[in-house]
Amino acid sequence: MTASAHAAPAGSPYHVLHRKLDSLEATIAVVGLGYVGLPLVRAIHDAGYRVLGFDIDQAKIDKLRRAECYIEHLGPEFFKELAASSRFEPTSDAANLAKADAILLCVPTPLGKHREPDLSYVIESTRLCAATLRAGQLIVLESTTYPGTTREDMLPVLAEAGGTRGVVCGRDYFVAYSPEREDPGSPGRTAKELPKVVGGTDQPSGDLAALLYGKFVRTVVRVSSAEVAEASKLLENIYRAVNIALVNEMKVVLDAMGIDVWEVIAAASTKPFGFQPFYPGPGLGGHCIPIDPFYLTWKARAAGHNTRFIELAGEINSAMPHHVIDRVAAALNDDGKAMRGARVLVMGIAYKKNVDDIRESPSAEIIELLRDRGAQVSYHDPHLPVFPSMRKHRIDLESAPLTPALAAGHDVALIVTDHDAVDYAVLAQHSPLVVDTRNAMARLAGKPRARIVKA
C-alpha cells in the first residue's frame, strides 16, 4: 500500500520530511565513505545540510576526524574542512543512523567468484537502516545493481522491520534509487555537476528523492520507477564496455596487419556525426565497467534470456591482460631475452590516469601474470606509493622512484596507466624497451632511444 504525495494529510511523515528537506533542516546520512560516498558528502555539505558519514571501516572514520586525506583527488583542504565543520559527523556506530532524515547507501556491489552479483553489502546496509527505521525517513540506494534490487531485495527487509513498528513504505517512510555517477579526477565532473537520475519505488518516494538531490545537484532527471533508474546505470556502463571491447578487438586485428589502431581512431574521429571514439587498453578497471555487464547478464538469465553480445564483450575485455603479457613476451624475445628472469618495470597501477584509485585495476592481474611467467616485477606510480590490498589480489610492492638508473636497470618498461605526472622522456631515453598499452610514448617530441612496442 502506498499513498499519493498529494493525498498525504498535512502533518504527515511525507509533509514533515518534505519541509525539512526543502528548508535544509534535514540530516543526511551517507553510508560508505569511499570514492562515491565522500564526493556525495561534499556536495550535500556544501548545500548546507547536516551530514552524518557512516562507514564500518574505523580507520576511515579516524582519518576523517584527524583531517587526514585518503582519497587524493578530493584534496587535503576538503578533509580539513570536514574535520572543522559542525555540520559533519563521521561515525562507525550504526545506531547514529536513527538521527538521519535521509540515508544514501553508497556501498560496493562486487562479483562473486563465479561472476554472480554479490549484494551482501547492499543487504547488510539495508538491515542497518531497518534497525533504526522510523516514520519520516527516506532511504536511497546509489550502488550499481540490476533492475529490481531496490524493490525486490531492499524493500522486504525494510517492510519486515516497518511491520513491527506500524510504518508503511510510501506513507511513513520512503525508498528510491539514484545511481552514482562518479568520474574520479576528471575536471568539471563533480557530484554537483553531473546530472542525477532518480526513480522511486512509488510516487511519494520519487518526489522526495528528487527534491533532496535537487538541492545539491544542478540537474535531476526524474524517471518513472526505481527499475528504470537501475537499468539506466547498467546501460551507461555496458555501452562503454561493449565499445571498449570493439576497439580492443580492433587493436589485436589491426596489429596483426601492421596498422596502428591509435592512428585509425584519430582518423575516424574526424567524422562529425555517427562516431564516438573509444580507446583500447590493457583491460578494464574501476568499479563499474568490469562488473556491471555481469549484473545484467545474471538478471537476464533469471528472466529466461541470454545476453550474447554483452557476454562476448566481457570475454574480449577480460582477455586483454593476457594479450598484454603475450606482447611483452614477444617484444623481449625479439631482443633475445626470455620472460623468465626478465626485469619488468610496470608504469602505473591505478585503473585510470591521474587518480589513486586501484579498484579492479588490470595492473594487479598483469603483475601476477608476469610473476607466473618468472619475471621480476617493480612498479612506479606517483599516486600510489604502496600497492594497496585488493579483494582478489595481494601484491607486496612499493613504488620505485623513476630515475634514469631505474629505467636502464630493467629489460622492459610496461605502461599500464598513463599518469600525466610521469616523465616519459626518462623511459624514452634510458629504457631499452617500452611496451605501451596507452599510446603515451607517441605524445613525446623527438626520436626515442628506446624501442617502442604498442600493445
N, C-alpha and C positions, 0 to 999 in steps of 0.2 A: 504494500500500500504506500503510495506517495501522495504528496499534497502539492497542488499548484502554488507557485510563488505568489500569484495574485489572490488566491483563495486563503492564504495564511492570515489568521487574525492579527490585529495589532498586538504587540507584546509577545508574539510567538517566538520560538527559537530562531526562526528564519529572519524575522524583522530585527530582532536584537543583534544577531550576528551581522546582518546587512549594515546596520547602523555603525557597529564597531569597525567593520572593515572599511566602510566609506569614510569614517572620521579619523582613521589611522589609530584608533584606540585599541585595536586588537593586538594580541600577542601571537606571533607567527613562529612556529617551531619548524626547524629543518632537521630531518633525520638523515644522517650521513654527511660528514663534513670533509668530503674529498673533492675531486675535480669538478663535480656537478654541484654538490651542496654548498661549498664555500662561495663560488660566484653568485649563487642564488641568495645567500646570506647578505652579500654586499649590496645587491640590488634592493632587497627588502629593507635593509637597514638604512640605505641612502634615501628611501622613500619616506622614512620617518616612523616606521613600525618598531615596536619592541620585538627582539628576535631571540629565540631560545635555540641554541645549537646543540643538538644531541648526537653523540657517537659512542659506540660501545668500546672504541679504542681510547683508553685513558691517556695514552701518550699524546694523541691529538688534542685532547682537552687541556692537558698540561701545557702543551706548546702554545695554544691559544691564550691561555692565562698569562704566559710569560712573553707574549707578543713575539713568538718565535716563528719565522716564516718556514712553512713546509711545502708550499706549492709555489715554485719560483716565479711563474709568470704573473701571479697576483701582486707580487712586490712586497717588501718589508713594511712599507708605510700602511698598507691595508691591515696587516696584523697588529701594528701598533695602534691604529685607530680603533679596531675592535676591542683590544685589551683595555683601552682607556674609556670605552663607551659605557654609559649607564644603561643603555638600551640593548646591550648584548650580554647574554648569559650562556657560557658553554657548560655542558653537563654530560655526565655519563650515567646519571640517575634517571631511569625511565619514569619514575614517579612524578618528575617535574613536567612531564607531558600533559598532566592534568591542568597546568596553567594555560596551555595553548588554546586559542580560539580556532586556529587553522594549523594543520600539521602536513608538511610536504615531505614525502618519502623519496629520498634520493639514494637508494641502496643498489648494490650490484645485482645484475641478473646474468650470471655466468652460464656456461655449459657444463654438463656432467661429462663423465669420461667417455660416454657413448654419443656425445654431442646432442644430448637431450636438454631441454630447458631446466635450469635449476632455480626454482622460485623460493628457495628456503629463506633467503634474506627478505624477500617481499612478505612472505607469510609471517616470519618472526617479527618484523617491524609492525605488521598489521596487528599481531597479538599484543604488542606493546601499546598500540593505540587503543585496542579493545579493553585493556586492563584499566584504563583511565577514561574510557568513553563517557561522555555526558552530553546532555542537550546543549545545542549552540556551538557544536564543533564542525569544522569542515576538514576532511581528510582527502589529500590529493596524492596520487601515485605519479611520480615522474620517471621511474625506471623504464627502460625499453623492454617491451614484452610482447607477447602475442595477443591478438584480439580476444577479448573475453576475460582477461585476467582480473581486471578491476571488479567486474560484476560476478564472475563465477568463482573466483578464488578469494578475493578480499571480502566481498560483501557477506558471505556466510559466516566468516569469523567475527565480523563486527555485529551481524544480526544476532548471533548467539549471545554475545555479551549484552547487546541492546535489549534483547528479550527479557533478561533478568532485571533490567532497570526500567523497563517500560518506555524505552525510547525507540523511535522508528526512523529508518533512513528516508530522507526526503521530507520529513516533517519536523524531526527533532535534531537529527544530525545529518551530515551531507557528505557525499563521496563523489569524486571526479577523477579524471585522468588528464594530465598535461605533459606530453613528452619533453624531456630535456633536449636542448639544442645548444651544446657547448662545442666551441672550436678553440681549444686552448692555444693561447699565444698569437691568435690572429687579430690584428688591429681592426677596430670597428665592429667586432663581433662579440660584445659582452652580453651577459644575460639580459640587460636592459634593452639592448639594441636589436636583438634577434626576435622576430615575430614568434608569438607563443600560441600554439594550438591548444584549445581547451574543449573537453567534452565531459558532460556529467552523466551519472547513472540515472538521472532524472532531471527534469527542468529546473527545479529549485537549486539542486546541486551545481548544475552548469551555470546558472545565473550567478551564484555566489563565487564560484571559482573564477569566472570571467571578471567579476568585479574586483576580486583580490589581485589578479595578475595585471589588470588594467591600471592599478596604482603604481606598479614599478616596472612594467614593460610597455614600450611605446605602442606596439601593435598586438592586439589579441585577436586570434582567428577562432571564432566560436563555431564548433561543429555540432551535429545533432546528437551525438552519443559518445560515450567513452570508447566504444568499439571502433568508431571512425577515427578517433584520435590515436588509438593504439595502432591501427592499421597504417595510418599516415606516416608514423615514425618508421615502421618497417619498410614502407615503400621508399622513403627518402634514402635509407641506407642500402637497401637491396639494389636500387638504381645505381648507386655508386659502386657497389661490389660487382655487379654484372658488367659495368663499363670498364672497370679496372681489370676484370678478368679478360675482357676483349683485347685491351691493349697489351696485357701480359702475354696472351697467346700470340698476338701480332708480333711482339718483340721476339719471341722464340722463332717464329716462322721467318720473319724478315732477316734475323741474324743468320739463319742458315742460307739465305740468299745473298748475304753480304750487303744488306741495306740497313741503314741507321734508322731505327724506329723513331728516335727523337727528331730527326730531320723531317721524317714523314709526318709526324704530329704537327710540327711547326707549319708545314706546308698546308695541311688540311685545315688548320686553324684560321687560315686567311679567308675561308668561306664565311660570309657574314650571316648565314642562316643554316639551320638544319644540322649543325655540328657543334658539339661542346668538347673541348679537349680533356682527356683523362691521361694519366701518365703511369707508366709501368714502374715496378719497384721490386724489392726483394721479398715481398709478402705483405699481407695486410696486418695493420696494427690498430691500436686504440680499442676502446671498449665496445664500440658499436658495429663497425663494418665486418670484422671477422666473426661476429656472433649472431647478429640479427637475422641473417638469412636462415639460419638453422632453427630459430624460433618459429618462423613462418612455415618451414617445411615440416616441422613436427606437428604443428597445429593443422596443417593441410592434410597430413596423413590421418590424423584423428577424425577429420571430416570426410575421409574417403577419397582424397585427391592426391596426385603426385605433382611435384614442382620440379620437373626435369631440368628446365632451363636454369633455375636458381641453383640447383644442386650441382650442375655442371660448372657453373661459375665458381662455386665454392671449391670444387676439386681443383680447378685451374689455379686459383689463388693459393690454395693450401700447398700446391706443389712448387711454388716459386722458391722457397728456401733451398730445396733440393737442386733446382736449376742453378741457383747462385753457386752452390758448392761445386757442381759439375763444371761451371765456368772457371772457378778458381783453380780446380784441379787441372783443367785443360791448359790454362794460362801458365801454371807452374811447370807443367810437362813441356810446354814449348820452350821454357827456359832451362830444360834439362833437370828439373827438380821434381821430387815426389811430394805428395801431400803429407805423407808420414814424416814427421820431423821438421816440416816447414814451419817457419815463424810467420804467423799471420797477425797483422795489426787491424783490428776491426775499428772503423771510424764511425762513431755514433751508435748509441744503443737505444735512444728514445724512439717511440713509434713514429714521430714526425719531427720536423725540424724546429729548432728554437724553443723547445719545451723540455721539462724534466719528467715527462710522463712516459712510463715504461709499460703501461697496460697493453697486454697482448702483442708486444713488440716482436717482430720476426727475428730480431737480433739474438734473442735467447736460444731459439731453435737453431739458428745459424751457428752460433758458438758451440752448441752441443754437437751438431753435425761435424763441425771442423775437428773437435776433440775426438769424436768417434773414429775419424779417419787418421788420427795420430798427429794432428797439427798442434803446435804450441801457440796459444792464443793470448794476445794482450788487447786492450781496447783504449780508445781515447774518446771522451765525451765531456765537453766543458760544462754541461748542465747536470751531469750525474757522476760525481767523484767516486761513488761506490755503487757497484751493481746491486740494485735493490732486490729483496726476495720477492718472488712471484708465486702465484698459486701452483703453477706446474713446473717451475724451474728454480733451482738454487745454484747460482753461479758466484763463486767466491773470487771476485776480481775487483781491483781498484783502477780507476782511470790513470793512465800514464801521461805525463806532460808531453805535448807534441813538440819535439825538437828535431833538428837535422839528424842527430845521432839515433833517435828513436826510429825515424823513418828509414834511415840507412841500415839499421840493425835488423830489419825484418825482410823476409823474402817477398812479401806482398802486403799491400795495404788494401783492405776491402771496405769501400764506402757503403755503409748501410743507411746512415742518416746524414743528410747534408746540412748540418747546422751552419748558419751564417757566421758564427763566431770562430770557425775553424779556418786556419791559414792553409788553404790547399796548395799554395805555392811551395810550402815545405815538402809536401808529398811530390809535387811535380819535379822538384829539383834534386831530391835526395832519396826517394824510394826507387828501387829498381823496377818495380811492377805495381800498378794500381788497377784493381778491378772495381769498376764504378757502376753501381746499380742505380744511381740518381742523376747521372749526367752532370755531376758537379764540376768535373775537371774541364768540361767544354766551356765553362764560363771564364776560364783564365786566359789572359793575354799571353802571347809568346809561345814558343815551342817548348814543351816539357822535356826534361831529360828522361823521365820515367816512361816506361812503356805502358800505355793506357789501353785497357780492355773493358769494353762496356758489357754489362751483364743485366 
